[in-house]
């Protein structure tokens, strides 16, 4: 089984280690966003040493499947949940959604990483949205599981980079349940397989409450990635289906929710 962190000998790590995509935006940034030094990479264990919450009683995290929603509509839902979480009206949330074809530009986006004109995108049925997450350009579409955790990090750990590493671990461990070996790569946030990048991460944090999150290619039509340079990296992308795994969206979201609860010490309540 491939270790869950990239080793110095990893061909994936060697091909992308020099590229870095800032994937977080918000008020609680940038001091904690520096990647680990070479002397401390990779960690000695198979799992990233995630910090533990100070209170070990599991907090509730509600899991909601929003179905298919346009990006703008899903963003509005996120904003509503973020406001309610800040007000402590609701517990943490893990929202799952599938978007119609859309390209999003994060706060660090470079327009040259969109390789098609607005006219071509419209003709192909692809929406274009600027958003407040960190990171560059990414694609969402049918066959992709998108997860939006709305989590108060004050109840876990006030550590932005540990949160991003935690999301990577959730994805790595969920993929392992389907027999897919994946890893993280120093300087290139997300989750990678030898065949290419399988999951992207971009988050926003405001008053320690998170929004946005991750996108996992389950049975995504990978041809749509030809319209962009994902996260500014000219590297291949892949999907669970392309790797020979025919899992349903329900099976994948169940695995993700289960591992999210374990990594972030939450009791997952599925609605």
C-alpha positions as CSV (number, residue, x, y, z in Angstrom):
1,X,0.0,0.0,0.0
2,X,1.3,3.4,-1.0
3,X,2.1,5.6,2.0
4,X,-0.4,8.5,2.5
5,X,2.3,11.1,2.2
6,X,4.6,11.6,-0.8
7,X,8.1,10.3,-0.3
8,X,11.2,11.9,-1.7
9,X,11.3,9.1,-4.4
10,X,7.7,9.6,-5.5
11,X,7.4,10.3,-9.3
12,X,4.4,12.4,-8.6
13,X,6.2,14.4,-5.9
14,X,9.2,14.9,-8.2
15,X,7.0,16.2,-11.0
16,X,5.1,18.8,-9.0
17,X,7.0,19.6,-5.8
18,X,8.2,22.9,-7.2
19,X,4.7,24.2,-7.8
20,X,2.6,25.7,-5.0
21,X,-1.0,26.8,-5.1
22,X,-2.3,28.9,-2.2
23,X,-5.6,27.2,-1.4
24,X,-6.8,29.2,1.6
25,X,-8.3,32.6,1.8
26,X,-9.7,34.5,4.8
27,X,-8.7,36.4,7.9
28,X,-6.8,33.6,9.7
29,X,-4.0,33.1,7.1
30,X,-0.8,33.3,6.0
31,X,1.7,32.7,8.8
32,X,0.5,29.1,9.1
33,X,0.4,28.4,5.4
34,X,4.1,27.8,4.8
35,X,4.8,24.2,3.7
36,X,6.9,22.0,6.0
37,X,10.6,22.4,5.6
38,X,12.5,19.7,3.6
39,X,14.1,18.5,6.8
40,X,10.7,17.6,8.2
41,X,9.1,16.1,5.0
42,X,7.7,13.5,4.8
43,X,6.4,12.8,8.2
44,X,7.7,9.6,9.8
45,X,4.3,7.9,9.9
46,X,1.8,6.9,7.3
47,X,-0.6,9.5,8.5
48,X,-0.1,13.2,8.9
49,X,0.1,13.9,12.7
50,X,-3.1,15.7,13.0
51,X,-3.6,17.8,16.1
52,X,-6.3,16.7,18.5
53,X,-9.1,18.8,19.8
54,X,-8.7,20.0,23.4
55,X,-12.1,18.5,24.3
56,X,-12.2,14.8,23.3
57,X,-15.9,14.5,23.5
58,X,-17.0,14.2,19.8
59,X,-19.0,17.2,18.6
60,X,-21.8,16.7,16.2
61,X,-21.4,17.4,12.5
62,X,-24.5,17.3,10.4
63,X,-24.1,15.7,6.9
64,X,-26.4,17.1,4.2
65,X,-26.6,15.9,0.6
66,X,-27.8,19.0,-1.5
67,X,-28.0,17.0,-4.7
68,X,-27.2,18.9,-7.9
69,X,-27.0,22.7,-7.5
70,X,-25.7,25.6,-9.7
71,X,-22.5,27.0,-8.2
72,X,-24.1,30.3,-7.3
73,X,-27.0,28.6,-5.5
74,X,-24.6,26.3,-3.5
75,X,-22.5,29.3,-2.6
76,X,-25.6,31.1,-1.1
77,X,-26.4,28.0,0.9
78,X,-22.9,27.9,2.2
79,X,-23.1,31.6,3.2
80,X,-26.3,31.0,5.1
81,X,-24.8,28.0,7.0
82,X,-21.6,30.0,7.8
83,X,-23.6,32.8,9.3
84,X,-25.6,30.4,11.4
85,X,-22.5,28.5,12.5
86,X,-20.8,31.8,13.6
87,X,-23.9,32.6,15.6
88,X,-23.7,29.1,17.1
89,X,-27.2,28.4,16.0
90,X,-26.2,25.1,14.3
91,X,-23.4,22.5,14.8
92,X,-20.7,21.9,12.2
93,X,-21.9,20.9,8.8
94,X,-20.6,18.7,5.9
95,X,-22.4,19.6,2.7
96,X,-22.2,17.4,-0.3
97,X,-23.2,18.7,-3.7
98,X,-22.7,18.0,-7.4
99,X,-22.4,21.0,-9.7
100,X,-23.4,21.4,-13.4
101,X,-20.4,22.3,-15.5
102,X,-18.6,25.3,-14.0
103,X,-15.1,26.8,-13.8
104,X,-14.3,28.8,-10.7
105,X,-11.6,31.3,-10.1
106,X,-10.2,31.6,-6.5
107,X,-8.6,34.7,-5.1
108,X,-5.2,33.6,-6.4
109,X,-6.5,32.9,-9.9
110,X,-4.6,33.8,-13.1
111,X,-6.9,34.4,-16.0
112,X,-4.3,32.8,-18.4
113,X,-5.1,29.4,-16.8
114,X,-8.5,29.5,-18.5
115,X,-7.7,28.2,-22.0
116,X,-11.0,28.9,-23.7
117,X,-12.8,32.1,-24.5
118,X,-16.0,33.1,-22.8
119,X,-17.9,32.3,-26.0
120,X,-16.5,28.8,-26.2
121,X,-17.3,28.2,-22.5
122,X,-20.9,29.4,-23.0
123,X,-21.3,27.2,-26.1
124,X,-20.1,24.2,-24.1
125,X,-22.5,24.9,-21.3
126,X,-19.8,25.9,-18.8
127,X,-20.5,28.7,-16.3
128,X,-17.7,30.9,-15.0
129,X,-17.6,32.2,-11.4
130,X,-15.2,34.2,-9.3
131,X,-15.3,33.1,-5.7
132,X,-13.7,33.9,-2.4
133,X,-11.9,30.6,-1.8
134,X,-8.1,30.3,-2.0
135,X,-6.4,28.8,-4.9
136,X,-6.4,29.3,-8.7
137,X,-8.7,27.9,-11.4
138,X,-10.7,24.7,-11.0
139,X,-13.5,22.8,-12.7
140,X,-16.6,21.2,-11.2
141,X,-19.1,19.1,-13.0
142,X,-21.3,16.0,-13.1
143,X,-19.7,12.9,-11.7
144,X,-17.7,14.9,-9.1
145,X,-18.4,14.8,-5.4
146,X,-17.9,18.3,-3.9
147,X,-17.6,18.6,-0.1
148,X,-18.2,21.9,1.7
149,X,-17.3,21.6,5.4
150,X,-18.7,24.4,7.6
151,X,-16.6,23.9,10.7
152,X,-15.7,26.1,13.6
153,X,-12.0,25.4,13.9
154,X,-12.0,26.9,17.4
155,X,-13.7,23.6,18.4
156,X,-10.9,21.6,16.8
157,X,-7.6,23.4,16.3
158,X,-6.9,27.0,15.3
159,X,-4.4,25.9,12.6
160,X,-5.1,26.6,9.0
161,X,-2.6,24.3,7.5
162,X,-3.5,21.4,9.8
163,X,-7.1,21.8,8.6
164,X,-6.0,21.5,4.9
165,X,-3.8,18.5,5.7
166,X,-6.8,17.0,7.5
167,X,-9.0,17.4,4.4
168,X,-6.3,15.6,2.4
169,X,-6.2,12.8,4.9
170,X,-10.0,12.4,4.7
171,X,-9.7,12.0,0.9
172,X,-6.7,9.7,1.1
173,X,-8.3,7.4,3.6
174,X,-11.7,7.4,1.8
175,X,-9.9,6.4,-1.4
176,X,-8.1,3.6,0.3
177,X,-11.4,2.0,1.2
178,X,-12.0,1.6,-2.6
179,X,-8.5,0.2,-3.2
180,X,-7.0,3.4,-4.6
181,X,-3.6,4.3,-3.3
182,X,-3.1,8.1,-3.2
183,X,-0.8,10.6,-1.5
184,X,-0.2,14.2,-0.8
185,X,2.7,16.1,-2.5
186,X,4.8,18.8,-0.9
187,X,4.0,22.2,-2.3
188,X,1.0,21.0,-4.3
189,X,-2.2,20.9,-2.2
190,X,-4.7,18.2,-3.0
191,X,-4.6,14.4,-3.4
192,X,-2.6,12.6,-6.1
193,X,-2.3,9.2,-7.6
194,X,0.5,8.0,-10.0
195,X,-2.0,8.6,-12.8
196,X,-2.6,12.2,-11.8
197,X,-4.5,14.5,-9.5
198,X,-7.8,13.0,-8.2
199,X,-8.9,15.6,-5.7
200,X,-8.6,19.4,-5.4
201,X,-8.9,21.6,-2.2
202,X,-9.6,25.3,-1.8
203,X,-11.0,26.8,1.3
204,X,-12.1,30.1,2.9
205,X,-11.9,30.8,6.6
206,X,-13.7,33.6,8.4
207,X,-13.6,34.0,12.2
208,X,-12.3,30.5,12.2
209,X,-15.4,29.1,10.4
210,X,-14.6,27.3,7.2
211,X,-16.3,27.2,3.9
212,X,-15.6,25.8,0.4
213,X,-13.6,22.6,0.6
214,X,-12.7,19.7,-1.7
215,X,-13.7,18.2,-5.0
216,X,-13.2,14.5,-5.7
217,X,-13.4,13.1,-9.3
218,X,-15.6,10.0,-9.1
219,X,-16.8,9.5,-12.6
220,X,-16.1,13.0,-14.0
221,X,-15.7,13.5,-17.7
222,X,-12.1,14.5,-17.7
223,X,-12.3,16.1,-21.1
224,X,-13.7,19.2,-19.5
225,X,-10.3,19.8,-17.8
226,X,-8.9,20.7,-21.2
227,X,-10.4,24.2,-20.8
228,X,-8.2,25.1,-17.8
229,X,-4.8,24.6,-16.2
230,X,-6.0,23.2,-12.9
231,X,-4.5,25.2,-10.0
232,X,-1.9,26.4,-12.4
233,X,-0.3,22.9,-12.7
234,X,0.2,21.5,-16.1
235,X,-0.2,17.9,-14.8
236,X,-2.7,15.2,-15.6
237,X,-6.0,14.7,-13.7
238,X,-7.7,11.4,-13.1
239,X,-10.9,9.9,-11.5
240,X,-12.0,6.9,-9.6
241,X,-13.7,5.6,-12.7
242,X,-10.5,6.1,-14.8
243,X,-8.7,4.0,-12.2
244,X,-11.1,1.2,-12.6
245,X,-13.4,1.8,-9.6
246,X,-17.1,2.0,-10.4
247,X,-18.4,3.4,-7.1
248,X,-21.6,5.3,-6.7
249,X,-21.8,8.8,-5.4
250,X,-23.7,7.5,-2.3
251,X,-20.9,5.0,-1.5
252,X,-18.2,7.7,-1.9
253,X,-20.0,10.3,0.2
254,X,-20.5,7.7,2.9
255,X,-16.8,6.9,3.0
256,X,-15.9,10.6,3.0
257,X,-18.3,11.4,5.9
258,X,-17.0,8.4,7.9
259,X,-13.4,9.5,7.5
260,X,-14.2,13.1,8.1
261,X,-15.7,12.2,11.5
262,X,-12.6,10.2,12.3
263,X,-10.0,12.8,11.3
264,X,-11.8,15.7,12.8
265,X,-13.2,13.9,15.9
266,X,-16.8,14.5,15.0
267,X,-19.9,12.4,15.5
268,X,-21.5,12.4,12.0
269,X,-25.2,12.9,11.9
270,X,-26.6,12.1,8.5
271,X,-29.8,13.9,7.5
